Amino acid sequence: MEKEEGQQSHKGQDYIFVRAFVPFVASVLIKAYKDSDDSSNDVEVILGGMTALNDEIAWFKKEATKWNVQLSEIVPQKTNQEYCRYILHLLFPLKMFCFFFTFLIVPIN
């Protein structure tokens, strides 16, 4: 039972990371769109990656019902918080980053 709970916790942390990774990939898509031409397939490759992320998020949601876990209630572990913070830092200037990080991580009651 303890091993199963640990696996669920690990999967929950993966879900949080994947959700945080989506905006980063979207920003790469925008950059690729602006910086590439029709002769490269950069945009298509990134779109394929986004499709895979979408599929992964759908899988997490489906599995969460089997685990009897509410994905919205998963608390990010410190390492995951730091990695998600790093990803967001790549997207936004520091002031905007602090706002978005607070908005995404701090629960609103």
TORPA-4810 file (N, C-alpha, C, O; in nm, 3 decimals):
<nodes>
NODE_1_0.082_-0.119_0.000_0.000_0.000_0.000_0.087_0.126_0.000_0.058_0.221_-0.072_M
NODE_2_0.194_0.126_0.081_0.282_0.243_0.089_0.352_0.268_-0.044_0.367_0.383_-0.086_E
NODE_3_0.394_0.160_-0.111_0.459_0.174_-0.242_0.362_0.235_-0.343_0.400_0.321_-0.422_K
NODE_4_0.236_0.190_-0.340_0.135_0.242_-0.431_0.110_0.392_-0.407_0.097_0.469_-0.501_E
NODE_5_0.104_0.431_-0.280_0.086_0.573_-0.248_0.204_0.656_-0.296_0.187_0.768_-0.343_E
NODE_6_0.325_0.600_-0.285_0.444_0.670_-0.334_0.440_0.687_-0.484_0.479_0.792_-0.535_G
NODE_7_0.395_0.586_-0.556_0.382_0.596_-0.701_0.278_0.700_-0.739_0.298_0.775_-0.835_Q
NODE_8_0.168_0.705_-0.666_0.064_0.804_-0.693_0.117_0.945_-0.669_0.089_1.037_-0.745_Q
NODE_9_0.194_0.959_-0.562_0.253_1.090_-0.532_0.348_1.131_-0.643_0.349_1.247_-0.686_S
NODE_10_0.428_1.037_-0.690_0.523_1.065_-0.798_0.448_1.104_-0.925_0.486_1.199_-0.994_H
NODE_11_0.341_1.033_-0.956_0.261_1.064_-1.075_0.195_1.201_-1.060_0.184_1.276_-1.157_K
NODE_12_0.151_1.233_-0.940_0.092_1.364_-0.915_0.193_1.475_-0.938_0.159_1.580_-0.992_G
NODE_13_0.317_1.453_-0.896_0.422_1.552_-0.919_0.451_1.565_-1.068_0.475_1.674_-1.118_Q
NODE_14_0.448_1.454_-1.139_0.467_1.457_-1.284_0.357_1.541_-1.350_0.384_1.619_-1.441_D
NODE_15_0.234_1.523_-1.304_0.122_1.600_-1.359_0.146_1.749_-1.341_0.127_1.827_-1.434_Y
NODE_16_0.187_1.790_-1.222_0.214_1.931_-1.196_0.321_1.983_-1.291_0.308_2.091_-1.348_I
NODE_17_0.427_1.905_-1.309_0.535_1.946_-1.399_0.485_1.960_-1.542_0.514_2.059_-1.609_F
NODE_18_0.411_1.862_-1.590_0.362_1.865_-1.728_0.275_1.988_-1.749_0.286_2.056_-1.851_V
NODE_19_0.187_2.016_-1.653_0.102_2.136_-1.665_0.185_2.263_-1.671_0.154_2.354_-1.748_R
NODE_20_0.291_2.270_-1.592_0.377_2.389_-1.593_0.461_2.397_-1.720_0.500_2.506_-1.762_A
NODE_21_0.488_2.283_-1.781_0.571_2.279_-1.901_0.497_2.328_-2.025_0.559_2.376_-2.120_F
NODE_22_0.364_2.316_-2.025_0.283_2.354_-2.142_0.306_2.499_-2.185_0.330_2.523_-2.303_V
NODE_23_0.300_2.598_-2.094_0.323_2.736_-2.138_0.463_2.758_-2.196_0.481_2.838_-2.287_P
NODE_24_0.560_2.687_-2.141_0.696_2.697_-2.194_0.700_2.649_-2.339_0.756_2.715_-2.426_F
NODE_25_0.641_2.533_-2.364_0.639_2.479_-2.500_0.561_2.573_-2.593_0.599_2.591_-2.709_V
NODE_26_0.454_2.631_-2.542_0.377_2.727_-2.623_0.463_2.847_-2.660_0.454_2.898_-2.771_A
NODE_27_0.547_2.893_-2.568_0.635_3.007_-2.600_0.739_2.968_-2.704_0.775_3.049_-2.789_S
NODE_28_0.786_2.844_-2.699_0.881_2.796_-2.799_0.811_2.788_-2.935_0.870_2.821_-3.038_V
NODE_29_0.685_2.746_-2.935_0.607_2.740_-3.058_0.595_2.879_-3.121_0.613_2.894_-3.242_L
NODE_30_0.566_2.979_-3.040_0.553_3.115_-3.093_0.686_3.162_-3.151_0.689_3.222_-3.259_I
NODE_31_0.795_3.136_-3.080_0.926_3.175_-3.129_0.958_3.102_-3.260_1.008_3.163_-3.354_K
NODE_32_0.930_2.974_-3.265_0.957_2.898_-3.386_0.874_2.951_-3.503_0.924_2.960_-3.615_A
NODE_33_0.750_2.985_-3.477_0.663_3.040_-3.581_0.721_3.170_-3.637_0.721_3.192_-3.758_Y
NODE_34_0.771_3.255_-3.547_0.826_3.384_-3.589_0.961_3.369_-3.660_0.993_3.445_-3.751_K
NODE_35_1.040_3.271_-3.617_1.179_3.261_-3.663_1.204_3.159_-3.773_1.315_3.152_-3.826_D
NODE_36_1.104_3.080_-3.808_1.128_2.977_-3.910_1.041_3.003_-4.033_0.946_3.081_-4.030_S
NODE_37_1.078_2.937_-4.139_0.998_2.950_-4.261_0.933_2.817_-4.295_0.949_2.719_-4.222_D
NODE_38_0.862_2.815_-4.404_0.789_2.693_-4.442_0.879_2.577_-4.480_0.834_2.462_-4.485_D
NODE_39_1.007_2.605_-4.507_1.096_2.496_-4.547_1.140_2.411_-4.427_1.185_2.298_-4.444_S
NODE_40_1.128_2.465_-4.306_1.163_2.385_-4.187_1.034_2.327_-4.129_0.924_2.377_-4.156_S
NODE_41_1.050_2.225_-4.052_0.931_2.166_-3.989_0.933_2.189_-3.838_0.877_2.109_-3.762_N
NODE_42_0.997_2.297_-3.794_1.006_2.328_-3.651_0.869_2.337_-3.586_0.845_2.277_-3.481_D
NODE_43_0.780_2.411_-3.648_0.647_2.432_-3.590_0.574_2.298_-3.578_0.510_2.272_-3.476_V
NODE_44_0.583_2.216_-3.680_0.514_2.087_-3.677_0.569_1.996_-3.567_0.493_1.925_-3.501_E
NODE_45_0.700_1.999_-3.547_0.761_1.917_-3.442_0.711_1.962_-3.305_0.677_1.879_-3.221_V
NODE_46_0.708_2.093_-3.283_0.662_2.145_-3.155_0.514_2.116_-3.134_0.472_2.082_-3.023_I
NODE_47_0.434_2.129_-3.240_0.292_2.094_-3.230_0.274_1.948_-3.192_0.185_1.913_-3.114_L
NODE_48_0.359_1.861_-3.248_0.355_1.720_-3.211_0.385_1.700_-3.064_0.323_1.618_-2.997_G
NODE_49_0.482_1.777_-3.013_0.513_1.771_-2.870_0.398_1.819_-2.785_0.371_1.763_-2.679_G
NODE_50_0.330_1.923_-2.831_0.215_1.973_-2.755_0.102_1.870_-2.756_0.031_1.854_-2.657_M
NODE_51_0.086_1.802_-2.867_-0.015_1.697_-2.874_0.017_1.587_-2.773_-0.072_1.536_-2.705_T
NODE_52_0.145_1.551_-2.764_0.186_1.450_-2.667_0.160_1.497_-2.524_0.117_1.418_-2.439_A
NODE_53_0.186_1.625_-2.496_0.158_1.679_-2.363_0.009_1.675_-2.333_-0.032_1.643_-2.222_L
NODE_54_-0.072_1.709_-2.433_-0.217_1.702_-2.417_-0.261_1.559_-2.386_-0.343_1.537_-2.297_N
NODE_55_-0.206_1.464_-2.457_-0.239_1.323_-2.432_-0.197_1.281_-2.292_-0.268_1.207_-2.224_D
NODE_56_-0.080_1.330_-2.249_-0.031_1.294_-2.116_-0.121_1.352_-2.007_-0.151_1.285_-1.909_E
NODE_57_-0.163_1.477_-2.024_-0.253_1.538_-1.926_-0.386_1.462_-1.922_-0.441_1.439_-1.814_I
NODE_58_-0.437_1.424_-2.038_-0.561_1.345_-2.042_-0.542_1.212_-1.970_-0.632_1.167_-1.899_A
NODE_59_-0.426_1.150_-1.986_-0.397_1.023_-1.918_-0.394_1.044_-1.767_-0.452_0.965_-1.692_W
NODE_60_-0.327_1.150_-1.721_-0.323_1.178_-1.578_-0.464_1.195_-1.522_-0.496_1.142_-1.415_F
NODE_61_-0.548_1.267_-1.593_-0.685_1.290_-1.546_-0.762_1.158_-1.538_-0.837_1.135_-1.442_K
NODE_62_-0.745_1.074_-1.637_-0.814_0.944_-1.637_-0.763_0.857_-1.523_-0.842_0.795_-1.452_K
NODE_63_-0.632_0.852_-1.505_-0.573_0.768_-1.401_-0.605_0.820_-1.261_-0.619_0.742_-1.167_E
NODE_64_-0.617_0.951_-1.248_-0.644_1.009_-1.116_-0.775_0.957_-1.059_-0.788_0.939_-0.937_A
NODE_65_-0.872_0.931_-1.145_-0.998_0.876_-1.095_-0.976_0.734_-1.042_-1.039_0.693_-0.945_T
NODE_66_-0.887_0.659_-1.106_-0.854_0.524_-1.058_-0.780_0.530_-0.924_-0.799_0.443_-0.839_K
NODE_67_-0.697_0.632_-0.907_-0.619_0.647_-0.784_-0.701_0.710_-0.673_-0.659_0.715_-0.558_W
NODE_68_-0.820_0.760_-0.711_-0.904_0.835_-0.617_-0.829_0.958_-0.565_-0.826_0.986_-0.445_N
NODE_69_-0.769_1.031_-0.660_-0.688_1.149_-0.627_-0.747_1.269_-0.701_-0.781_1.260_-0.819_V
NODE_70_-0.759_1.381_-0.631_-0.799_1.507_-0.693_-0.671_1.578_-0.739_-0.592_1.620_-0.655_Q
NODE_71_-0.651_1.590_-0.868_-0.529_1.653_-0.917_-0.513_1.797_-0.868_-0.401_1.843_-0.847_L
NODE_72_-0.624_1.866_-0.850_-0.617_2.004_-0.804_-0.571_2.015_-0.659_-0.536_2.124_-0.613_S
NODE_73_-0.571_1.905_-0.587_-0.532_1.907_-0.446_-0.389_1.859_-0.423_-0.343_1.855_-0.308_E
NODE_74_-0.319_1.824_-0.528_-0.181_1.777_-0.513_-0.092_1.896_-0.478_-0.095_1.999_-0.546_I
NODE_75_-0.014_1.880_-0.375_0.077_1.986_-0.331_0.213_1.959_-0.395_0.270_1.852_-0.377_V
NODE_76_0.266_2.057_-0.468_0.396_2.036_-0.531_0.507_2.023_-0.427_0.512_2.099_-0.330_P
NODE_77_0.594_1.925_-0.448_0.710_1.911_-0.361_0.812_2.020_-0.396_0.805_2.080_-0.503_Q
NODE_78_0.904_2.045_-0.304_0.997_2.156_-0.319_1.074_2.149_-0.451_1.086_2.250_-0.521_K
NODE_79_1.125_2.034_-0.486_1.201_2.020_-0.610_1.115_2.054_-0.731_1.160_2.120_-0.824_T
NODE_80_0.992_2.008_-0.729_0.900_2.035_-0.839_0.866_2.185_-0.845_0.861_2.243_-0.953_N
NODE_81_0.844_2.246_-0.729_0.818_2.390_-0.725_0.935_2.467_-0.787_0.914_2.559_-0.866_Q
NODE_82_1.056_2.427_-0.751_1.174_2.497_-0.803_1.187_2.479_-0.954_1.223_2.573_-1.025_E
NODE_83_1.158_2.361_-1.002_1.168_2.337_-1.146_1.061_2.415_-1.221_1.088_2.474_-1.326_Y
NODE_84_0.939_2.413_-1.168_0.831_2.489_-1.231_0.862_2.639_-1.228_0.834_2.710_-1.324_C
NODE_85_0.919_2.685_-1.118_0.958_2.825_-1.106_1.065_2.858_-1.212_1.060_2.964_-1.274_R
NODE_86_1.158_2.769_-1.231_1.262_2.789_-1.332_1.201_2.800_-1.473_1.239_2.887_-1.551_Y
NODE_87_1.109_2.712_-1.503_1.044_2.713_-1.635_0.971_2.846_-1.655_0.981_2.908_-1.761_I
NODE_88_0.896_2.889_-1.553_0.824_3.015_-1.564_0.920_3.133_-1.577_0.892_3.230_-1.647_L
NODE_89_1.033_3.123_-1.509_1.133_3.229_-1.517_1.184_3.246_-1.661_1.217_3.357_-1.703_H
NODE_90_1.190_3.139_-1.735_1.233_3.146_-1.874_1.132_3.220_-1.962_1.166_3.271_-2.069_L
NODE_91_1.008_3.227_-1.916_0.901_3.287_-1.994_0.880_3.435_-1.970_0.853_3.511_-2.063_L
NODE_92_0.893_3.478_-1.846_0.849_3.611_-1.807_0.959_3.690_-1.737_1.049_3.632_-1.676_F
NODE_93_0.952_3.822_-1.747_1.038_3.905_-1.663_1.008_3.875_-1.516_0.900_3.826_-1.484_P
NODE_94_1.102_3.904_-1.428_1.091_3.866_-1.288_0.962_3.913_-1.221_0.900_3.834_-1.150_L
NODE_95_0.920_4.037_-1.241_0.798_4.085_-1.176_0.677_4.004_-1.219_0.597_3.961_-1.136_K
NODE_96_0.664_3.984_-1.348_0.549_3.909_-1.400_0.557_3.764_-1.353_0.455_3.703_-1.319_M
NODE_97_0.679_3.708_-1.350_0.700_3.572_-1.306_0.650_3.554_-1.162_0.581_3.456_-1.132_F
NODE_98_0.686_3.648_-1.073_0.644_3.638_-0.933_0.492_3.640_-0.922_0.434_3.564_-0.844_C
NODE_99_0.429_3.724_-0.999_0.283_3.730_-0.998_0.223_3.596_-1.042_0.136_3.541_-0.974_F
NODE_100_0.269_3.544_-1.157_0.211_3.420_-1.209_0.241_3.303_-1.117_0.155_3.217_-1.096_F
NODE_101_0.363_3.297_-1.063_0.397_3.186_-0.975_0.307_3.188_-0.852_0.255_3.084_-0.811_F
NODE_102_0.289_3.306_-0.794_0.203_3.318_-0.676_0.060_3.277_-0.712_-0.005_3.206_-0.637_T
NODE_103_0.014_3.321_-0.826_-0.121_3.289_-0.871_-0.139_3.139_-0.892_-0.242_3.084_-0.855_F
NODE_104_-0.039_3.073_-0.950_-0.051_2.930_-0.982_-0.029_2.839_-0.863_-0.091_2.734_-0.854_L
NODE_105_0.058_2.878_-0.771_0.097_2.787_-0.664_0.021_2.812_-0.534_-0.014_2.716_-0.464_I
NODE_106_-0.004_2.935_-0.500_-0.069_2.965_-0.372_-0.218_2.940_-0.385_-0.285_3.003_-0.468_V
NODE_107_-0.272_2.850_-0.304_-0.416_2.822_-0.311_-0.500_2.942_-0.266_-0.463_3.013_-0.172_P
NODE_108_-0.609_2.961_-0.333_-0.701_3.068_-0.297_-0.819_3.005_-0.224_-0.885_2.916_-0.278_I
NODE_109_-0.846_3.051_-0.105_-0.956_2.995_-0.026_-1.080_3.077_-0.041_-1.183_3.045_0.019_N
</nodes>
